[in-house]
Amino acid sequence: MQLVDRAVVPPRLRLPGDIVAARAGIITRIIAFSGEARVKPGDTVAAGQVLLSGATATGGHASGLVEARVWYEAIGSMELARIVHNATGRVAIREFVRLGDREVHLSGPQLRLTRCMRRLS
C-alpha cells in the first residue's frame, strides 16, 4: 500500500452571466435558484432573450430551471403514388420457340413476363 497526496481541485470559476433562450418558445415553468427571473410562465420569448438575470445586488451568476414549449417547422415533398415491386413467390413457366426476332408460344401464360425476377434460358 502506498500513500499519496490528494490532488487539490481548484473551484470552478463562476463568471457573471445571464441565462438566455436558445430558441423561441412559450415559457411553461421557470424556477430561479440564483438571480432574477425576467419572464414568467405564459410569456413568449425570442431566441437570445434574457430569461434569468445574474445582475442582482448579491452579484453575478444566474442559475435556475426554465422549461418552454418550442416549435419546429419543416418542409418536405413526396410522391402522390409509389409503385413497389414485391416478390410474391408465384411461379409462371412459359415455353416458346424463338425464330429470329419472333417468338412462337407453345405453352404457359400468354402474357409477356416483363417483370419477372429471373429469366431461364
Contacts in CASP RR format, 6 or more apart in sequence:
PFRMAT RR
TARGET T0000
AUTHOR 0000-0000-0000
METHOD contacts of the structure
MODEL  1
MQLVDRAVVPPRLRLPGDIVAARAGIITRIIAFSGEARVKPGDTVAAGQV
LLSGATATGGHASGLVEARVWYEAIGSMELARIVHNATGRVAIREFVRLG
DREVHLSGPQLRLTRCMRRLS
14 60 0 8 1.000
14 61 0 8 1.000
15 61 0 8 1.000
16 54 0 8 1.000
16 55 0 8 1.000
16 59 0 8 1.000
16 60 0 8 1.000
16 61 0 8 1.000
17 54 0 8 1.000
17 55 0 8 1.000
17 60 0 8 1.000
17 61 0 8 1.000
17 62 0 8 1.000
18 50 0 8 1.000
18 51 0 8 1.000
18 52 0 8 1.000
18 53 0 8 1.000
18 54 0 8 1.000
18 55 0 8 1.000
18 62 0 8 1.000
19 50 0 8 1.000
19 51 0 8 1.000
19 52 0 8 1.000
19 62 0 8 1.000
19 63 0 8 1.000
19 64 0 8 1.000
19 66 0 8 1.000
20 48 0 8 1.000
20 49 0 8 1.000
20 50 0 8 1.000
20 51 0 8 1.000
21 45 0 8 1.000
21 46 0 8 1.000
21 47 0 8 1.000
21 48 0 8 1.000
21 49 0 8 1.000
21 51 0 8 1.000
21 68 0 8 1.000
22 47 0 8 1.000
22 48 0 8 1.000
23 47 0 8 1.000
23 70 0 8 1.000
24 44 0 8 1.000
24 45 0 8 1.000
24 46 0 8 1.000
24 47 0 8 1.000
24 70 0 8 1.000
24 71 0 8 1.000
25 44 0 8 1.000
25 45 0 8 1.000
25 68 0 8 1.000
25 69 0 8 1.000
25 70 0 8 1.000
25 71 0 8 1.000
26 42 0 8 1.000
26 43 0 8 1.000
26 44 0 8 1.000
26 45 0 8 1.000
26 68 0 8 1.000
26 69 0 8 1.000
27 39 0 8 1.000
27 40 0 8 1.000
27 41 0 8 1.000
27 42 0 8 1.000
27 43 0 8 1.000
27 44 0 8 1.000
27 45 0 8 1.000
27 51 0 8 1.000
27 66 0 8 1.000
27 67 0 8 1.000
27 68 0 8 1.000
28 41 0 8 1.000
28 42 0 8 1.000
28 67 0 8 1.000
28 68 0 8 1.000
28 69 0 8 1.000
29 41 0 8 1.000
29 65 0 8 1.000
29 66 0 8 1.000
29 67 0 8 1.000
30 37 0 8 1.000
30 39 0 8 1.000
30 40 0 8 1.000
30 41 0 8 1.000
30 51 0 8 1.000
30 52 0 8 1.000
30 64 0 8 1.000
30 65 0 8 1.000
30 66 0 8 1.000
30 67 0 8 1.000
31 64 0 8 1.000
31 65 0 8 1.000
31 66 0 8 1.000
32 52 0 8 1.000
32 62 0 8 1.000
32 63 0 8 1.000
32 64 0 8 1.000
33 63 0 8 1.000
33 64 0 8 1.000
33 65 0 8 1.000
34 54 0 8 1.000
34 56 0 8 1.000
34 58 0 8 1.000
34 61 0 8 1.000
34 62 0 8 1.000
34 63 0 8 1.000
34 64 0 8 1.000
35 52 0 8 1.000
35 53 0 8 1.000
35 54 0 8 1.000
35 56 0 8 1.000
35 58 0 8 1.000
35 60 0 8 1.000
35 61 0 8 1.000
35 62 0 8 1.000
35 63 0 8 1.000
36 52 0 8 1.000
36 53 0 8 1.000
36 54 0 8 1.000
36 55 0 8 1.000
36 56 0 8 1.000
36 62 0 8 1.000
37 51 0 8 1.000
37 52 0 8 1.000
37 53 0 8 1.000
38 49 0 8 1.000
38 50 0 8 1.000
38 51 0 8 1.000
38 52 0 8 1.000
38 53 0 8 1.000
39 45 0 8 1.000
39 49 0 8 1.000
39 51 0 8 1.000
45 51 0 8 1.000
45 68 0 8 1.000
51 66 0 8 1.000
52 62 0 8 1.000
52 63 0 8 1.000
52 64 0 8 1.000
52 66 0 8 1.000
53 62 0 8 1.000
54 60 0 8 1.000
54 61 0 8 1.000
54 62 0 8 1.000
85 115 0 8 1.000
87 117 0 8 1.000
92 108 0 8 1.000
92 109 0 8 1.000
92 113 0 8 1.000
92 116 0 8 1.000
93 108 0 8 1.000
94 105 0 8 1.000
94 107 0 8 1.000
94 108 0 8 1.000
94 109 0 8 1.000
94 113 0 8 1.000
95 105 0 8 1.000
95 106 0 8 1.000
95 107 0 8 1.000
95 108 0 8 1.000
96 103 0 8 1.000
96 104 0 8 1.000
96 105 0 8 1.000
96 106 0 8 1.000
97 103 0 8 1.000
97 104 0 8 1.000
97 106 0 8 1.000
98 104 0 8 1.000
113 119 0 8 1.000
END
